[in-house]
Amino acid sequence: MSPAAGAFAVVTVTVLTLAIGAYGLRLSRTTSDFYVASRTVSPTWNASAISGEYLSAASFLGAAGLIMAYGADMLWYPVGWTAGYLVLLVLVAGPLRRSGAYTLPDFAEARLESGAARRVASVLVVLIGWLYLMPQFRGAGLTLQIVTGAPAWAGGLVVGGVVLVNVLSGGMRSITFVQAFQYWLKVTAIAVPVAFLILAWRTDGAPEVTDQQVPTFSESTTVRVETDVTIVVEAPAVVRVDGVLDGTRRDGARVRLARGDHDVAAGTALRFPSGTTIPTAERLRSTDNASWIQPLRGGQEHPLYATYSLILATFLGTMGLPHVLVRFYTNPDGRTARRTALVVLCLLGGFYLFPAIYGALGRIYAPDLLLTGRTDAVVLELPQRLVPGTGGQLLGMLVTAGAFAAFLSTSSGLAVSVTGVLSQDLVRRRLGGITGFRASAVAAVATPVALALAAERLSVASAVGLAFAVAASTFCPLLVLGIWWRRLTHIGAIAGLVTGGTLAGAAVVATLVADHDGWTAVLLAQPAAWTVPLAFGVMIVASLLSRHTPPDVARTMVRLHAPEQLDLDRGSGHGRGRVRGRPA
């Protein structure tokens, strides 16, 4: 795809996003509009917006890249991300909406009757939000660089600027319209090319991934390395090198790559003969086709534990993401909140059918991405590789538009979530109402943009994984116990939040700064299986020991669980059993 075509796709999505956001400005007048869209969003609109917000670049690009690189084990990511909403539907959606809070810190304070619990929750919301925003901005820069050749910092600034304009213009009401539109754009962008890709695959004789030792180049192939990379050569090969290999400049020379590791500098082109075994980027665990096809064979140590820990993190991490939970406050009542969660399950389930197709076809038609390590680009690359001419260009523009919409929608929701907490807990005393909301929006967006620009080596997958691990180990126990266990105290909640957040954060950071082996490596890389139970246990034990049950806990629990409207004869004038509008 030409840089002009990629730029056109990005500009089109940006203009449409700004136009829809401006439409939301006409309808946003009150503080409630900015925070929760005055709690008037219908289940269908809200479900589309939640799905648009939730389907980040990790879903649009990352899921297919993970499946292409690691195979069957990675299918648990989309399964877990989708099934997390089942947990929301069963345990959280209705009571959370009935709590009447604007943000998660509001819920913590109302349920626990503690300002300290609110402050701890506020810190965690901002931390998780910024952790999730940083890879969105960084990933946007990398995507824009791939499709247009622009500097890596440009995409982050573009996404940050568009998100800030939308948040400043209309808050939650504006973002709802934007995210609903972007969900349907992303579904179209990922689904339409699949039809053409499958047709091209069938025309090519429907080749399959065979159970051979490692993938090979089916024809003579030139691979250009865009960033410095260390490759692992499993079988010696003679290649033509134009660039810097192992610290030595080679201008068109034929070089024998011996078995082992080799450093390739950015801008180097490697030409591999047909039938050559494909070297892989050092950071990829395994590209063995037999391991790729079969579950629990992805090359990681202790795969059974790692798989169950991954399932736990994605199931419960979804429930603890503040930028997702805040959207349930925009529903009129608890019943519509549960309907929203049900519709979200359907929308996400439909979307996640497609990344697996891209991953499998990428294994066949784009194996060179295993060498460069840019497997996340498989969704962007396949349409032009399989569909020739103008058709491939148009499909490439469509997936580029969908990828950029993924950055915009997720970043918008995260920005609104962080902005709500900052404005309520940090600037409320000096700047109130809409002015405070807008001032907080600038800080909520500018901080992670600056961090993303500074963190040139930021790993998108690692940062997103850290956010999920922290969310699963903190807000999940708080919500489940806070909603369903009346004996939870503010001391227990704070102890559990600090314990879970500290352990999960420390475990993932430890995997980023140092290499580990054996059980230590897998326990640190996949911490949810032990940090989540510990967080639950600490909350329960500390609550039982402290015995500082909130005085109004009975009133709060009735508010969380009683139907919003007990009057079966509403509108008939009898007014029997009405409790709506006041605490029970």
SULGIUR-V160985 format. One record per pair of residues at least 12 apart in sequence whose ideal C-beta (glycine too) atoms are under 8 Angstrom apart, sorted by sequence separation. I is the first residue (numbers start at 0). J is the second residue. If there is no record, write none. Layout:
BEGIN
i:I j:J
i:I j:J
END
This chain:
BEGIN
i:98 j:110
i:105 j:117
i:107 j:119
i:108 j:120
i:140 j:152
i:142 j:154
i:165 j:177
i:239 j:251
i:240 j:252
i:285 j:297
i:294 j:306
i:327 j:339
i:365 j:377
i:368 j:380
i:382 j:394
i:383 j:395
i:426 j:438
i:480 j:492
i:565 j:577
i:104 j:117
i:107 j:120
i:140 j:153
i:141 j:154
i:239 j:252
i:240 j:253
i:284 j:297
i:285 j:298
i:326 j:339
i:327 j:340
i:361 j:374
i:382 j:395
i:422 j:435
i:426 j:439
i:510 j:523
i:564 j:577
i:565 j:578
i:566 j:579
i:62 j:76
i:104 j:118
i:106 j:120
i:140 j:154
i:143 j:157
i:239 j:253
i:240 j:254
i:284 j:298
i:422 j:436
i:425 j:439
i:509 j:523
i:510 j:524
i:565 j:579
i:62 j:77
i:139 j:154
i:140 j:155
i:238 j:253
i:239 j:254
i:284 j:299
i:365 j:380
i:382 j:397
i:477 j:492
i:480 j:495
i:564 j:579
i:104 j:120
i:138 j:154
i:139 j:155
i:237 j:253
i:238 j:254
i:245 j:261
i:246 j:262
i:361 j:377
i:365 j:381
i:379 j:395
i:382 j:398
i:422 j:438
i:506 j:522
i:507 j:523
i:563 j:579
i:103 j:120
i:104 j:121
i:237 j:254
i:244 j:261
i:245 j:262
i:261 j:278
i:364 j:381
i:419 j:436
i:422 j:439
i:506 j:523
i:507 j:524
i:561 j:578
i:136 j:154
i:137 j:155
i:139 j:157
i:224 j:242
i:237 j:255
i:238 j:256
i:244 j:262
i:418 j:436
i:421 j:439
i:477 j:495
i:506 j:524
i:58 j:77
i:136 j:155
i:139 j:158
i:236 j:255
i:237 j:256
i:244 j:263
i:358 j:377
i:361 j:380
i:365 j:384
i:379 j:398
i:476 j:495
i:477 j:496
i:507 j:526
i:104 j:124
i:213 j:233
i:235 j:255
i:236 j:256
i:243 j:263
i:244 j:264
i:357 j:377
i:361 j:381
i:364 j:384
i:378 j:398
i:379 j:399
i:419 j:439
i:476 j:496
i:506 j:526
i:103 j:124
i:212 j:233
i:213 j:234
i:235 j:256
i:242 j:263
i:243 j:264
i:260 j:281
i:357 j:378
i:360 j:381
i:364 j:385
i:418 j:439
i:421 j:442
i:58 j:80
i:102 j:124
i:136 j:158
i:235 j:257
i:242 j:264
i:256 j:278
i:417 j:439
i:418 j:440
i:421 j:443
i:473 j:495
i:561 j:583
i:135 j:158
i:136 j:159
i:235 j:258
i:243 j:266
i:244 j:267
i:379 j:402
i:473 j:496
i:476 j:499
i:503 j:526
i:232 j:256
i:234 j:258
i:242 j:266
i:243 j:267
i:354 j:378
i:357 j:381
i:378 j:402
i:502 j:526
i:503 j:527
i:506 j:530
i:558 j:582
i:232 j:257
i:233 j:258
i:242 j:267
i:244 j:269
i:360 j:385
i:418 j:443
i:557 j:582
i:558 j:583
i:232 j:258
i:241 j:267
i:242 j:268
i:414 j:440
i:417 j:443
i:473 j:499
i:557 j:583
i:53 j:80
i:232 j:259
i:240 j:267
i:241 j:268
i:242 j:269
i:472 j:499
i:473 j:500
i:502 j:529
i:503 j:530
i:555 j:582
i:231 j:259
i:232 j:260
i:240 j:268
i:472 j:500
i:502 j:530
i:554 j:582
i:231 j:260
i:232 j:261
i:240 j:269
i:241 j:270
i:414 j:443
i:554 j:583
i:230 j:260
i:239 j:269
i:240 j:270
i:414 j:444
i:469 j:499
i:472 j:502
i:473 j:503
i:229 j:260
i:230 j:261
i:238 j:269
i:239 j:270
i:469 j:500
i:472 j:503
i:499 j:530
i:502 j:533
i:229 j:261
i:238 j:270
i:471 j:503
i:499 j:531
i:502 j:534
i:229 j:262
i:230 j:263
i:238 j:271
i:228 j:262
i:229 j:263
i:238 j:272
i:410 j:444
i:469 j:503
i:499 j:533
i:227 j:262
i:228 j:263
i:236 j:271
i:237 j:272
i:468 j:503
i:469 j:504
i:498 j:533
i:499 j:534
i:227 j:263
i:236 j:272
i:468 j:504
i:498 j:534
i:227 j:264
i:238 j:275
i:227 j:265
i:465 j:503
i:468 j:506
i:496 j:534
i:499 j:537
i:224 j:263
i:226 j:265
i:236 j:275
i:465 j:504
i:468 j:507
i:495 j:534
i:498 j:537
i:224 j:264
i:225 j:265
i:236 j:276
i:495 j:535
i:224 j:265
i:225 j:266
i:234 j:275
i:224 j:266
i:234 j:276
i:236 j:278
i:465 j:507
i:495 j:537
i:223 j:266
i:224 j:267
i:233 j:276
i:464 j:507
i:465 j:508
i:494 j:537
i:495 j:538
i:223 j:267
i:224 j:268
i:232 j:276
i:494 j:538
i:223 j:268
i:224 j:269
i:233 j:278
i:222 j:268
i:223 j:269
i:232 j:278
i:233 j:279
i:461 j:507
i:491 j:537
i:492 j:538
i:495 j:541
i:221 j:268
i:222 j:269
i:231 j:278
i:491 j:538
i:494 j:541
i:221 j:269
i:222 j:270
i:230 j:278
i:231 j:279
i:491 j:539
i:221 j:270
i:222 j:271
i:230 j:279
i:231 j:280
i:461 j:510
i:491 j:540
i:220 j:270
i:221 j:271
i:230 j:280
i:231 j:281
i:461 j:511
i:491 j:541
i:492 j:542
i:219 j:270
i:220 j:271
i:229 j:280
i:230 j:281
i:487 j:538
i:490 j:541
i:491 j:542
i:219 j:271
i:228 j:280
i:229 j:281
i:490 j:542
i:491 j:543
i:219 j:272
i:220 j:273
i:228 j:281
i:458 j:511
i:488 j:541
i:219 j:273
i:472 j:526
i:488 j:542
i:491 j:545
i:216 j:271
i:218 j:273
i:472 j:527
i:476 j:531
i:480 j:535
i:484 j:539
i:487 j:542
i:490 j:545
i:216 j:272
i:217 j:273
i:471 j:527
i:475 j:531
i:479 j:535
i:486 j:542
i:216 j:273
i:217 j:274
i:486 j:543
i:488 j:545
i:490 j:547
i:216 j:274
i:468 j:526
i:472 j:530
i:476 j:534
i:480 j:538
i:488 j:546
i:489 j:547
i:215 j:274
i:216 j:275
i:468 j:527
i:471 j:530
i:472 j:531
i:475 j:534
i:476 j:535
i:480 j:539
i:488 j:547
i:215 j:275
i:467 j:527
i:471 j:531
i:488 j:548
i:489 j:549
i:215 j:276
i:216 j:277
i:472 j:533
i:473 j:534
i:477 j:538
i:488 j:549
i:214 j:276
i:215 j:277
i:468 j:530
i:472 j:534
i:476 j:538
i:480 j:542
i:486 j:548
i:213 j:276
i:214 j:277
i:485 j:548
i:212 j:276
i:213 j:277
i:35 j:101
i:34 j:101
i:485 j:552
i:485 j:553
i:291 j:362
i:485 j:556
i:214 j:286
i:213 j:286
i:213 j:287
i:214 j:288
i:212 j:287
i:213 j:288
i:55 j:131
i:212 j:288
i:57 j:134
i:211 j:288
i:212 j:289
i:482 j:559
i:56 j:134
i:60 j:138
i:210 j:288
i:211 j:289
i:56 j:135
i:209 j:288
i:210 j:289
i:55 j:135
i:145 j:225
i:208 j:288
i:56 j:138
i:60 j:142
i:210 j:292
i:56 j:139
i:208 j:291
i:286 j:369
i:208 j:292
i:375 j:459
i:56 j:142
i:283 j:369
i:326 j:412
i:322 j:409
i:325 j:412
i:277 j:366
i:280 j:369
i:283 j:372
i:323 j:412
i:277 j:367
i:279 j:369
i:280 j:370
i:282 j:372
i:322 j:412
i:325 j:415
i:279 j:370
i:280 j:371
i:283 j:374
i:322 j:413
i:325 j:416
i:277 j:369
i:278 j:370
i:280 j:372
i:277 j:370
i:322 j:415
i:322 j:416
i:325 j:419
i:321 j:416
i:322 j:417
i:321 j:420
i:269 j:370
i:48 j:174
i:51 j:177
i:52 j:178
i:59 j:185
i:48 j:175
i:51 j:178
i:48 j:176
i:51 j:179
i:54 j:182
i:49 j:178
i:51 j:180
i:59 j:188
i:45 j:175
i:48 j:178
i:51 j:181
i:59 j:189
i:44 j:175
i:47 j:178
i:48 j:179
i:51 j:182
i:54 j:185
i:47 j:179
i:50 j:182
i:51 j:183
i:9 j:143
i:36 j:170
i:48 j:182
i:51 j:185
i:36 j:171
i:37 j:172
i:40 j:175
i:44 j:179
i:47 j:182
i:33 j:169
i:34 j:170
i:35 j:171
i:36 j:172
i:47 j:183
i:9 j:146
i:32 j:169
i:33 j:170
i:34 j:171
i:5 j:143
i:8 j:146
i:9 j:147
i:32 j:170
i:33 j:171
i:32 j:171
i:33 j:172
i:36 j:175
i:6 j:146
i:32 j:172
i:230 j:370
i:5 j:146
i:6 j:147
i:27 j:168
i:5 j:147
i:23 j:165
i:27 j:169
i:228 j:370
i:26 j:169
i:27 j:170
i:228 j:371
i:2 j:146
i:13 j:157
i:17 j:161
i:20 j:164
i:24 j:168
i:228 j:372
i:2 j:147
i:16 j:161
i:20 j:165
i:23 j:168
i:24 j:169
i:27 j:172
i:222 j:367
i:226 j:371
i:0 j:146
i:2 j:148
i:23 j:169
i:26 j:172
i:27 j:173
i:224 j:370
i:225 j:371
i:320 j:466
i:17 j:164
i:21 j:168
i:220 j:367
i:224 j:371
i:320 j:467
i:9 j:157
i:13 j:161
i:17 j:165
i:20 j:168
i:21 j:169
i:214 j:362
i:222 j:370
i:225 j:373
i:16 j:165
i:20 j:169
i:23 j:172
i:24 j:173
i:222 j:371
i:321 j:470
i:23 j:173
i:216 j:366
i:316 j:466
i:317 j:467
i:319 j:469
i:320 j:470
i:324 j:474
i:22 j:173
i:23 j:174
i:208 j:359
i:215 j:366
i:216 j:367
i:316 j:467
i:319 j:470
i:21 j:173
i:23 j:175
i:214 j:366
i:312 j:464
i:316 j:468
i:318 j:470
i:319 j:471
i:20 j:173
i:23 j:176
i:317 j:470
i:318 j:471
i:319 j:472
i:321 j:474
i:19 j:173
i:20 j:174
i:22 j:176
i:23 j:177
i:175 j:329
i:208 j:362
i:313 j:467
i:316 j:470
i:319 j:473
i:320 j:474
i:324 j:478
i:208 j:363
i:214 j:369
i:312 j:467
i:315 j:470
i:316 j:471
i:319 j:474
i:20 j:176
i:207 j:363
i:312 j:468
i:315 j:471
i:318 j:474
i:319 j:475
i:19 j:176
i:20 j:177
i:206 j:363
i:314 j:471
i:318 j:475
i:19 j:177
i:171 j:329
i:197 j:356
i:312 j:471
i:316 j:475
i:319 j:478
i:186 j:346
i:193 j:353
i:196 j:356
i:200 j:360
i:311 j:471
i:315 j:475
i:318 j:478
i:16 j:177
i:19 j:180
i:189 j:350
i:196 j:357
i:318 j:479
i:186 j:349
i:190 j:353
i:193 j:356
i:200 j:363
i:16 j:180
i:182 j:346
i:186 j:350
i:189 j:353
i:193 j:357
i:196 j:360
i:15 j:180
i:16 j:181
i:185 j:350
i:189 j:354
i:189 j:357
i:12 j:184
i:196 j:381
i:200 j:385
i:196 j:382
i:199 j:385
i:195 j:382
i:199 j:386
i:131 j:320
i:189 j:378
i:192 j:381
i:196 j:385
i:192 j:382
i:195 j:385
i:196 j:386
i:131 j:322
i:195 j:386
i:127 j:319
i:127 j:320
i:128 j:321
i:127 j:321
i:128 j:322
i:192 j:386
i:195 j:390
i:124 j:321
i:123 j:321
i:195 j:394
i:192 j:394
i:191 j:394
i:192 j:397
i:191 j:397
i:192 j:398
i:188 j:397
i:189 j:398
i:187 j:397
i:188 j:398
i:316 j:527
i:188 j:400
i:189 j:401
i:315 j:527
i:188 j:401
i:312 j:525
i:69 j:283
i:187 j:401
i:188 j:402
i:68 j:283
i:69 j:284
i:312 j:527
i:69 j:285
i:184 j:400
i:185 j:401
i:188 j:404
i:300 j:516
i:305 j:521
i:309 j:525
i:311 j:527
i:315 j:531
i:184 j:401
i:300 j:517
i:301 j:518
i:304 j:521
i:308 j:525
i:311 j:528
i:68 j:286
i:103 j:321
i:300 j:518
i:308 j:526
i:309 j:527
i:102 j:321
i:185 j:404
i:305 j:524
i:308 j:527
i:312 j:531
i:70 j:290
i:71 j:291
i:184 j:404
i:185 j:405
i:300 j:520
i:301 j:521
i:305 j:525
i:308 j:528
i:311 j:531
i:70 j:291
i:71 j:292
i:103 j:324
i:300 j:521
i:304 j:525
i:307 j:528
i:69 j:291
i:70 j:292
i:71 j:293
i:72 j:294
i:103 j:325
i:299 j:521
i:70 j:293
i:71 j:294
i:72 j:295
i:102 j:325
i:181 j:404
i:185 j:408
i:72 j:296
i:73 j:297
i:101 j:325
i:181 j:405
i:304 j:528
i:71 j:296
i:72 j:297
i:70 j:296
i:71 j:297
i:102 j:328
i:181 j:407
i:182 j:408
i:70 j:297
i:72 j:299
i:91 j:318
i:101 j:328
i:181 j:408
i:69 j:297
i:86 j:314
i:90 j:318
i:100 j:328
i:145 j:373
i:334 j:562
i:69 j:298
i:86 j:315
i:95 j:324
i:333 j:562
i:334 j:563
i:72 j:302
i:79 j:309
i:83 j:313
i:87 j:317
i:177 j:407
i:178 j:408
i:333 j:563
i:75 j:306
i:79 j:310
i:82 j:313
i:83 j:314
i:86 j:317
i:87 j:318
i:96 j:327
i:145 j:376
i:177 j:408
i:332 j:563
i:78 j:310
i:82 j:314
i:83 j:315
i:86 j:318
i:95 j:327
i:96 j:328
i:332 j:564
i:76 j:309
i:79 j:312
i:80 j:313
i:83 j:316
i:84 j:317
i:91 j:324
i:95 j:328
i:146 j:379
i:178 j:411
i:72 j:306
i:75 j:309
i:79 j:313
i:83 j:317
i:96 j:330
i:145 j:379
i:177 j:411
i:178 j:412
i:75 j:310
i:78 j:313
i:79 j:314
i:83 j:318
i:92 j:327
i:97 j:332
i:87 j:323
i:91 j:327
i:96 j:332
i:97 j:333
i:76 j:313
i:80 j:317
i:96 j:333
i:138 j:375
i:142 j:379
i:174 j:411
i:75 j:313
i:79 j:317
i:174 j:412
i:94 j:333
i:96 j:335
i:93 j:333
i:96 j:336
i:92 j:333
i:93 j:334
i:95 j:336
i:174 j:415
i:93 j:336
i:92 j:336
i:93 j:337
i:171 j:415
i:92 j:337
i:158 j:403
i:162 j:407
i:166 j:411
i:170 j:415
i:161 j:407
i:165 j:411
i:92 j:339
i:92 j:340
i:158 j:406
i:162 j:410
i:166 j:414
i:88 j:337
i:146 j:395
i:158 j:407
i:162 j:411
i:166 j:415
i:159 j:410
i:163 j:414
i:88 j:340
i:154 j:406
i:158 j:410
i:162 j:414
i:166 j:418
i:87 j:340
i:88 j:341
i:146 j:399
i:84 j:340
i:88 j:344
i:142 j:399
i:84 j:343
i:85 j:344
i:84 j:344
i:142 j:402
i:143 j:403
i:142 j:403
i:81 j:344
i:84 j:347
i:170 j:433
i:53 j:317
i:139 j:403
i:142 j:406
i:81 j:347
i:170 j:436
i:80 j:347
i:81 j:348
i:139 j:406
i:138 j:406
i:52 j:322
i:53 j:323
i:81 j:351
i:136 j:406
i:167 j:437
i:52 j:323
i:80 j:351
i:135 j:406
i:139 j:410
i:166 j:437
i:78 j:351
i:167 j:440
i:49 j:323
i:52 j:326
i:77 j:351
i:135 j:409
i:136 j:410
i:166 j:440
i:167 j:441
i:135 j:410
i:49 j:326
i:77 j:354
i:163 j:440
i:166 j:443
i:48 j:326
i:77 j:355
i:131 j:409
i:132 j:410
i:135 j:413
i:163 j:441
i:166 j:444
i:45 j:326
i:74 j:355
i:132 j:413
i:163 j:444
i:131 j:413
i:132 j:414
i:162 j:444
i:163 j:445
i:45 j:329
i:45 j:330
i:73 j:358
i:128 j:413
i:132 j:417
i:159 j:444
i:128 j:414
i:159 j:445
i:42 j:330
i:66 j:354
i:128 j:416
i:129 j:417
i:159 j:447
i:40 j:329
i:62 j:351
i:66 j:355
i:128 j:417
i:159 j:448
i:35 j:325
i:38 j:328
i:39 j:329
i:40 j:330
i:45 j:335
i:49 j:339
i:53 j:343
i:67 j:357
i:38 j:329
i:40 j:331
i:63 j:354
i:66 j:357
i:67 j:358
i:38 j:330
i:39 j:331
i:58 j:350
i:62 j:354
i:63 j:355
i:66 j:358
i:67 j:359
i:124 j:416
i:125 j:417
i:128 j:420
i:156 j:448
i:35 j:328
i:36 j:329
i:38 j:331
i:42 j:335
i:46 j:339
i:50 j:343
i:54 j:347
i:58 j:351
i:62 j:355
i:65 j:358
i:66 j:359
i:124 j:417
i:155 j:448
i:34 j:328
i:35 j:329
i:41 j:335
i:45 j:339
i:46 j:340
i:49 j:343
i:53 j:347
i:63 j:357
i:64 j:358
i:67 j:361
i:59 j:354
i:63 j:358
i:67 j:362
i:125 j:420
i:42 j:338
i:46 j:342
i:50 j:346
i:54 j:350
i:58 j:354
i:62 j:358
i:124 j:420
i:125 j:421
i:155 j:451
i:156 j:452
i:42 j:339
i:46 j:343
i:50 j:347
i:64 j:361
i:155 j:452
i:63 j:361
i:67 j:365
i:43 j:342
i:47 j:346
i:121 j:420
i:42 j:342
i:46 j:346
i:50 j:350
i:152 j:452
i:67 j:368
i:68 j:369
i:67 j:369
i:121 j:423
i:121 j:424
i:64 j:368
i:121 j:425
i:151 j:455
i:68 j:374
i:118 j:424
i:67 j:374
i:117 j:424
i:65 j:374
i:64 j:374
i:67 j:377
i:64 j:375
i:136 j:447
i:140 j:451
i:63 j:375
i:64 j:376
i:132 j:444
i:136 j:448
i:64 j:377
i:61 j:375
i:63 j:377
i:64 j:378
i:102 j:416
i:133 j:447
i:137 j:451
i:60 j:375
i:63 j:378
i:128 j:443
i:132 j:447
i:136 j:451
i:60 j:376
i:104 j:420
i:132 j:448
i:136 j:452
i:60 j:377
i:102 j:419
i:103 j:420
i:129 j:446
i:133 j:450
i:134 j:451
i:137 j:454
i:60 j:378
i:101 j:419
i:102 j:420
i:105 j:423
i:129 j:447
i:133 j:451
i:141 j:459
i:56 j:375
i:59 j:378
i:60 j:379
i:104 j:423
i:128 j:447
i:132 j:451
i:104 j:424
i:137 j:457
i:102 j:423
i:129 j:450
i:133 j:454
i:138 j:459
i:101 j:423
i:137 j:459
i:134 j:457
i:133 j:457
i:134 j:458
i:134 j:459
i:137 j:462
i:134 j:460
i:134 j:462
i:133 j:462
i:134 j:463
i:131 j:462
i:130 j:462
i:131 j:463
i:130 j:463
i:130 j:465
i:131 j:466
i:130 j:466
i:127 j:466
i:130 j:469
i:59 j:401
i:60 j:402
i:127 j:469
i:59 j:402
i:126 j:469
i:127 j:470
i:60 j:405
i:56 j:402
i:59 j:405
i:123 j:469
i:58 j:405
i:56 j:405
i:55 j:405
i:56 j:406
i:123 j:473
i:54 j:405
i:55 j:406
i:123 j:474
i:51 j:404
i:55 j:408
i:56 j:409
i:54 j:408
i:55 j:409
i:120 j:474
i:54 j:409
i:52 j:408
i:53 j:409
i:51 j:408
i:52 j:409
i:120 j:477
i:52 j:411
i:53 j:412
i:52 j:412
i:107 j:477
i:111 j:481
i:103 j:474
i:110 j:481
i:106 j:478
i:110 j:482
i:116 j:489
i:123 j:496
i:107 j:481
i:115 j:489
i:119 j:493
i:126 j:500
i:106 j:481
i:111 j:487
i:113 j:489
i:116 j:492
i:120 j:496
i:110 j:487
i:111 j:488
i:112 j:489
i:116 j:493
i:119 j:496
i:123 j:500
i:111 j:489
i:115 j:493
i:119 j:497
i:113 j:492
i:113 j:493
i:116 j:496
i:111 j:492
i:0 j:383
i:95 j:478
i:34 j:419
i:107 j:492
i:91 j:478
i:95 j:482
i:4 j:392
i:8 j:396
i:12 j:400
i:16 j:404
i:90 j:478
i:91 j:479
i:94 j:482
i:7 j:396
i:8 j:397
i:11 j:400
i:90 j:479
i:5 j:395
i:9 j:399
i:13 j:403
i:0 j:391
i:1 j:392
i:4 j:395
i:5 j:396
i:8 j:399
i:9 j:400
i:12 j:403
i:16 j:407
i:91 j:482
i:0 j:392
i:4 j:396
i:8 j:400
i:12 j:404
i:90 j:482
i:90 j:483
i:5 j:399
i:9 j:403
i:13 j:407
i:0 j:395
i:8 j:403
i:12 j:407
i:65 j:460
i:0 j:396
i:61 j:459
i:0 j:399
i:61 j:460
i:33 j:433
i:30 j:432
i:34 j:436
i:57 j:459
i:61 j:463
i:30 j:433
i:33 j:436
i:56 j:459
i:57 j:460
i:30 j:436
i:57 j:463
i:55 j:463
i:113 j:549
i:112 j:549
i:111 j:549
i:112 j:550
i:110 j:549
i:112 j:551
i:110 j:555
i:109 j:555
i:110 j:559
i:99 j:558
i:98 j:558
i:97 j:558
i:98 j:559
i:97 j:559
i:97 j:560
i:97 j:561
i:94 j:559
i:94 j:560
i:97 j:563
END
